């Protein structure tokens, strides 16, 4: 098991530390009349904008567009720096190795969850390396490639994004 702290452990987290909020995982339960939510017109309009949202106006892209060198550094950070889940070790029992949880979800770290994360991460890394090579052949700028890598990460399963505390990290 890889043990890390919730401090900035990857280069991208030094650009903007995301907020980690405790989340409760609720088992599937039947819905009732009281579970219905009615959204206002402004809320529906905002949600419609969010659906096709790109990273173009994000803080990360603003930093990446400052210089090609900065964009290259950030591209490397997003491609290779998010390959470890954030793990809370505050309840870790050193004698047994039990008690570590994923920082964002509070779910326990298990051998099975680590194997799943490693598999998802390896697949993402391979896809992104192919994407980067193809884009470099076209002469695409590092900042534009970075945005495409961020979109690739954003399309990963929620369980993977929770483990790296993605939560629109780049917003």
N, C-alpha and C positions, 0 to 999 in steps of 0.2 A: 504494500500500500504506500502510495506517495503521500507524504504529510506536508502540508504547507499551512501558512497562516493566512488570515484575511487581509494582511498588508499587501501593498502592491508588489506582486511577484512577477509580473510580466511588464515589458516596456510600455505597452499600451495603457496599462493602468496608471502609469505616472502622468499621462496626458490628462485623464479625467477619471477620477475614482467614482465608480457607480455606487449608488446607494444599495445597501443590502437590507431588505425588509423581511421580517419573519413571515413565513407563509404557512397556513394551515392546510393540510391535505385532507379533503373531505371525501369519504367514500361515496359512491354513487347512491343517491337516494331518490325516491319518487318525488316529482315536483308537485306543488300544490298551488292553489289560487294565489296565496301570499308570496309565491316565488316570482310572480310576473312583475317585470319592470317596464315602465313606459318611458321612453326617451323623448326628450324635447326635440324640436326641429333643429336648434343649434347643435345639440349633441349628435344627432344623426348626420348633420352636415360635416361636423368634425370627424366623425367615424368614417365617412365616405372619403375624406381627404387622406386619412391615415392608411387606407387600403392600398393605394398605389404609391405610397410614399417611398421616395428614394432617399439616399443618404447625401445628396448633393449639398443641402444646406446644413448638414450636421457639423458639430464642433470638430469632429475628427477630420472631415473633409476640408474645413477651413484651415486647420493646421497643415494638412497634407498639401494644400495648394500654395503654401508659403514658399516652398522650394522643392525641386526634384529630389534632393538628398533627403529632406524630411519625409517626403512621400515614400521613398525607397525604404527608409528605416521603419516607417509605420506599416508598409506592406509586409516586411519581414516579421514584424511583431504580430500582425493579424494572421499571417500564414503559419508561423512556427511558434508564436508565443502564447497561444491560447490552448495549448495541448495538455494542460493539467487542470483537473477540476479544483475548485476552491473548497477546501475542507476545514471544518471547524474542529479543532483538537482540544477545546476547553474541557470536554468530558471524557477525553481519552484515558483509558486505563493502561498505563505502560506495561503492566505485567501481562495483560491478556491481549492487548492490541485492539480491544473493542471500545466502542463509545464515540468514535469519530463520526461526524455527520457532514453532509454537504451543506456548505454555508448558507446558501439561498433557501433551500427547501427544508432543511432540518432532518432529511431522511438519512438513515444510517448508511454508512459506507460498507458495502459487502464485497466479497470476491466477485459475485455475479455482476454487481453494478460497475465494478472497475473493468471487468472484461467487456461489458457492453460499451462503456465509454471509450475504451481503447479501440474497439472495432469501429465505432462511429467516427472517432477522431482520425484513424488511419484512412478511412474512406474519404473523409472530407479533405485531408491533406493531399491525397493523390489527385482528387478532382481539382483542387486549387492549383496544384503544381502544373497540371495539364492546361488549365485555364490561363495561368500566367505565361507559360511557354507560347501558347497560341497568340495571346495578346501582344507579347513582345515581338513575335514575328511580324505582326501587323504594324508595329511601331506605335502602339498605344502607350500613352503616358502612364507613369507609375501611379499617379493620383487616380486616374480612371480605372486602372487595374485594381487598385485598392478598393474602390467603390464596388467593383464586381465581386471581389473576394468577400467584402462585407455582406453583400446580397446573398452570396452562397452560404455564409454562416447563418444568416437570418432565416434561411429556408430549412435549416436542420430541425430535427424533432425538438419539441419543447424540453424534453428531459435532458438532452445534450446542452441546450442553451442555458438551462437552469444550473447545470453543473459548472459551467464556466462563468456564470452570472452575467450572461449576455444582456438580457432585458433591454435591448436597444441601447447597448453600451455606448454606441456611437452617436446617439441622439444629442 
